[in-house]
Amino acid sequence: MSSLLQPFSVHEGPCESCSARRQTPSSALRPRLPAQPLLASLPAHRRLSAARRRLAAAAPGGRKITHPGKAILAGGIAGAIEICITFPTEYVKTQLQLDERANPPRYRGIGDCVRLTVQDHGLRGLYRGLSSLLYGSIPKSAVRFGTFEMLSNPMRDHTGRLDNTRSLLCGLGAGIAEAVLIVCPMETLKVKLIHDQCSLRPRYRGFFHGVSEIVREQGLRGTYQGLTATVLKQGSNQAIRFYVMTSLRNWYKGDDPRREMHPIVTAMFGATAGAASVFGNTPLDVVKTRMQGLDAHRYKNTLDCAFQILKHEGPQAFYKGTVPRLGRVCLDVAIVFVIYEEVVKLLNGVWKTQ
């Protein structure tokens, strides 16, 4: 008889091994797990915290970080959009800070500054100097967010969470980097172009003409006026903003680092961070603006500038332009953080880095 037609018994073939597995206790087939510490002896809140940490570590993508390349690209896009929206407030702030009491002042306030500018130069006058900021805002935001991510990524825990103190240090580093590489020459050109418009006979016909004239007369050093004040201002700016933003983000997310933040929530937190930076370092911003104006030659250095302002104009002069700066910065930081977060989300879908 053909072997194909012979009867078979249940103890032959692969079923025999299956039978053996069925008789093997299930505990013997389970993979051995490392011994866990006794949690029963821990307080209830520590047991809950430990369980959440294990879940976050075991979950796919538990360590959520942003690749520096994505941060650079997203920061540049966010900076370009933001400055086109908020520049008129920056223009008014700069004019009020340059309007020294000893002259006497030309403007009686924000509304008067806007009215006279539009009257003399039309609506386009509120955008004088935009090109210098637009050309600089893209690399400025790119350097800021790229540097922050490069500094903060190694400092995050296994869930991707960054504590508040480290965010302060990373923000300080990001602010110093953008001040030296981008902000100081950009701000110097912006202030000179805006200040030039106040003179009876403006010298600069536009951004490129202004840059060429400044470099021709003063060299590259002419674009780095007020570097010390700019480093102090930008360093403190970003330290305060990233500290406040990270603190609010950590509070909102609690023990779930993967919790998504709605853009409205991000905007509110960004505006709060911007307001904190305004009240924290406007005196530095006033000194920086004076050091970068057309009359900067009157001051020996940053300390002398601050002393001259205090001596001739009083302590209140250190807060000139606070209101327009508050409106501009709150809107600025809110827009930048929202656009940055949304662009990063889009990039995560098309640019796989982890």
C-alpha positions in Angstrom: 0.0 0.0 0.0 1.2 3.4 -0.8 2.6 5.3 2.1 0.1 8.1 1.3 -2.8 5.7 2.1 -1.4 4.3 5.3 -3.2 5.4 8.5 -1.4 7.8 10.7 -1.4 8.0 14.5 -1.6 11.2 16.6 1.7 10.5 18.3 3.8 10.9 15.1 5.0 13.9 13.2 4.8 17.5 14.3 1.8 16.9 16.5 4.1 15.1 18.9 6.0 18.3 19.6 2.8 20.2 19.8 1.6 17.8 22.5 4.8 18.3 24.4 4.3 22.0 24.3 0.8 21.6 25.5 2.1 19.7 28.5 4.8 22.2 29.2 3.8 24.7 31.9 3.1 28.2 30.3 5.4 29.8 32.8 8.4 27.9 31.3 7.7 29.4 27.9 7.6 33.0 29.1 10.7 35.1 28.5 12.6 35.8 31.6 12.2 39.5 32.7 14.6 41.4 34.8 13.7 41.5 38.4 11.7 44.5 39.3 12.2 46.4 42.5 9.6 45.9 45.2 7.1 48.7 44.6 4.9 47.8 47.5 7.2 49.5 50.0 7.1 52.8 48.0 4.6 55.5 48.7 1.6 55.6 46.4 2.6 58.7 44.5 6.1 57.3 43.8 4.6 54.0 42.6 2.3 55.9 40.2 5.2 58.0 39.0 7.4 55.0 38.4 4.7 53.3 36.4 4.2 56.3 34.2 7.9 56.5 33.5 8.0 52.9 32.5 5.0 53.3 30.2 6.6 56.4 28.6 9.9 54.6 28.1 8.2 51.5 26.6 5.9 53.5 24.3 7.1 53.9 20.7 8.5 57.4 20.2 8.5 58.1 24.0 11.7 60.3 23.6 10.3 63.1 21.5 13.0 65.4 20.2 13.4 67.7 17.2 16.2 67.2 14.7 18.4 70.4 14.5 17.9 70.4 10.7 14.1 70.5 11.1 14.5 73.2 13.7 16.6 75.4 11.4 14.2 75.0 8.5 11.1 75.5 10.6 12.6 78.5 12.4 13.5 80.2 9.2 10.0 79.9 7.8 8.5 81.1 11.1 10.8 84.1 11.2 9.9 85.2 7.7 6.2 85.1 8.2 6.3 86.7 11.6 8.3 89.8 10.7 6.0 90.6 7.7 3.1 90.8 10.2 4.7 92.7 13.1 7.2 95.1 11.5 5.1 98.3 11.9 5.1 97.8 15.7 8.9 97.4 15.6 9.2 100.6 13.5 7.2 102.6 16.1 9.1 101.2 19.0 12.5 102.1 17.4 11.3 105.6 16.6 10.2 106.3 20.2 13.5 104.9 21.6 15.5 107.1 19.2 13.4 110.2 20.1 15.5 111.6 22.9 14.0 114.0 25.4 16.9 116.5 25.0 16.0 117.2 21.3 13.1 117.9 22.4 11.0 114.8 21.5 9.3 114.8 18.1 6.5 112.4 19.0 4.0 112.6 21.7 3.2 108.9 21.7 2.4 105.8 19.7 -0.5 107.3 17.8 1.3 110.5 17.0 4.3 108.6 15.7 2.1 106.5 13.4 0.2 109.6 12.2 3.3 111.7 11.4 5.0 108.8 9.6 2.0 108.1 7.4 1.5 111.8 6.8 5.1 112.3 5.7 5.9 109.0 4.0 2.6 107.2 3.5 1.8 103.7 4.7 5.0 102.5 3.2 6.8 104.6 5.8 5.8 102.2 8.5 7.8 99.5 6.6 11.0 101.5 6.2 13.8 99.1 7.2 11.7 96.0 6.7 14.2 94.6 4.2 17.0 94.5 6.7 14.9 92.6 9.2 13.4 90.3 6.6 16.8 89.3 5.3 17.9 88.8 8.9 14.8 87.2 10.5 15.1 84.1 8.4 18.6 83.2 9.5 18.0 84.6 13.0 15.1 82.3 13.8 16.9 79.4 12.1 20.0 79.9 14.3 17.9 80.4 17.4 15.8 77.2 17.2 18.6 75.2 15.6 21.0 76.1 18.5 18.4 75.5 21.1 17.6 72.0 19.8 21.3 71.1 19.5 21.9 72.2 23.1 18.7 70.8 24.6 18.5 67.4 23.0 21.4 65.9 25.0 19.9 67.3 28.2 16.4 65.8 27.8 15.3 62.8 29.8 14.2 59.4 28.4 10.7 60.9 27.7 12.0 63.9 25.8 11.2 66.3 28.7 13.5 69.3 29.3 13.5 70.7 32.8 13.1 74.4 33.4 16.6 75.3 34.5 18.2 73.6 31.5 15.8 75.4 29.2 17.0 78.7 30.7 20.7 77.8 29.9 19.8 76.5 26.4 17.8 79.7 25.7 20.8 81.8 26.8 23.1 79.9 24.5 20.6 80.3 21.6 20.3 84.0 22.2 24.1 84.6 22.3 24.5 82.6 19.1 21.9 84.6 17.2 23.2 87.9 18.6 26.7 87.3 17.4 26.0 85.7 14.0 22.8 87.5 12.9 21.1 90.0 15.2 23.8 92.6 15.8 24.5 93.5 12.1 20.9 93.1 11.3 19.7 95.4 14.1 22.5 98.0 13.4 21.3 98.3 9.8 17.7 98.4 10.8 18.2 101.2 13.3 20.4 103.3 11.0 17.8 103.0 8.2 15.0 104.0 10.5 17.0 106.8 12.1 18.1 108.1 8.6 14.4 108.6 7.8 14.1 111.1 10.6 16.7 113.4 9.2 15.8 116.3 6.9 17.9 114.9 4.1 17.8 111.1 4.2 21.1 109.6 2.8 20.1 106.0 2.1 18.0 105.2 -0.9 17.2 101.6 0.2 18.6 98.6 2.0 21.5 97.7 -0.3 22.5 101.3 -0.8 22.5 101.8 3.0 24.6 98.7 3.6 27.1 99.7 0.9 27.4 103.3 2.3 27.8 102.1 5.9 30.4 99.5 5.0 32.3 102.0 2.8 32.5 104.6 5.5 32.9 102.5 8.6 33.9 99.0 7.4 32.3 95.8 8.7 32.8 97.1 12.2 30.1 99.6 11.4 27.6 96.8 11.2 28.6 95.5 14.7 27.9 98.6 16.8 26.5 97.8 20.2 27.6 94.1 20.1 27.9 93.9 23.9 24.4 95.3 24.5 23.0 93.1 21.7 24.5 89.9 23.3 23.1 90.9 26.7 19.7 91.7 25.2 19.4 88.6 23.0 20.9 86.3 25.6 18.4 87.4 28.3 15.6 87.6 25.8 15.8 83.9 24.7 16.7 82.7 28.2 13.5 84.2 29.6 11.3 83.2 26.7 12.4 79.6 26.5 12.4 79.3 30.3 8.8 80.5 30.5 7.7 78.6 27.4 9.2 75.3 28.7 7.8 75.9 32.2 4.3 76.4 30.8 4.6 73.5 28.4 5.7 71.1 31.2 2.9 72.3 33.4 0.3 71.8 30.6 1.6 68.3 29.6 2.0 67.1 33.2 3.1 63.4 33.3 2.2 62.8 29.6 5.1 64.3 27.5 3.3 63.2 24.3 0.2 65.2 24.9 -0.4 67.5 21.9 -0.8 71.2 22.4 -3.4 73.1 20.4 -2.1 76.1 18.4 -4.2 78.5 20.5 -2.6 77.2 23.7 0.9 77.5 22.1 0.1 81.1 21.1 -1.1 82.0 24.6 2.0 80.5 26.2 4.2 82.3 23.6 2.6 85.6 24.3 3.2 85.2 28.0 6.8 84.3 27.4 7.2 87.4 25.2 5.7 89.7 27.8 8.0 88.3 30.4 11.0 89.1 28.2 9.8 92.7 27.5 9.5 93.6 31.2 12.7 91.8 32.0 15.1 93.4 29.5 13.6 96.6 27.9 16.4 98.7 29.5 19.0 96.6 27.6 17.0 97.1 24.4 17.0 100.9 24.8 20.7 100.9 25.4 21.3 98.6 22.4 19.1 100.9 20.1 21.1 104.0 21.1 24.4 102.3 20.5 23.3 101.4 17.0 21.8 104.7 16.0 23.4 107.4 13.8 24.6 109.2 17.0 26.3 106.2 18.5 29.6 108.0 18.3 28.6 110.1 21.3 29.0 107.1 23.6 32.3 105.6 24.6 30.8 102.1 25.3 27.7 100.4 26.5 28.1 101.4 30.1 28.7 105.0 29.1 25.6 105.0 27.0 23.5 103.7 30.0 25.1 106.3 32.2 24.3 109.2 29.8 20.7 108.1 29.4 20.3 107.9 33.2 22.0 111.3 33.7 20.2 113.3 31.0 16.8 111.6 30.7 16.2 109.8 34.0 15.5 106.2 34.8 12.1 106.2 33.1 13.9 106.6 29.7 15.1 103.0 30.0 11.5 101.9 29.4 10.8 104.1 26.4 8.9 102.1 23.7 7.7 99.5 26.2 4.1 99.5 25.1 4.7 99.1 21.3 7.5 96.6 22.1 5.1 94.7 24.3 2.5 94.5 21.5 5.1 93.6 18.9 7.0 91.0 21.0 3.9 89.2 22.4 2.6 88.9 18.8 6.0 88.0 17.6 6.7 85.2 20.0 3.2 83.8 19.8 3.3 83.6 16.0 6.8 82.2 15.9 6.2 79.4 18.3 2.9 78.4 16.7 4.3 78.4 13.1 7.5 76.6 14.3 5.5 73.8 16.0 3.2 73.4 13.0 6.0 73.3 10.5 7.9 70.8 12.6 4.8 68.6 12.6 4.6 68.8 8.8 8.3 68.0 8.5 8.0 65.0 10.8 5.6 63.5 8.2 8.0 63.8 5.3 11.4 63.9 6.9 12.1 60.8 8.9 15.0 61.4 11.3 14.4 58.8 14.0 
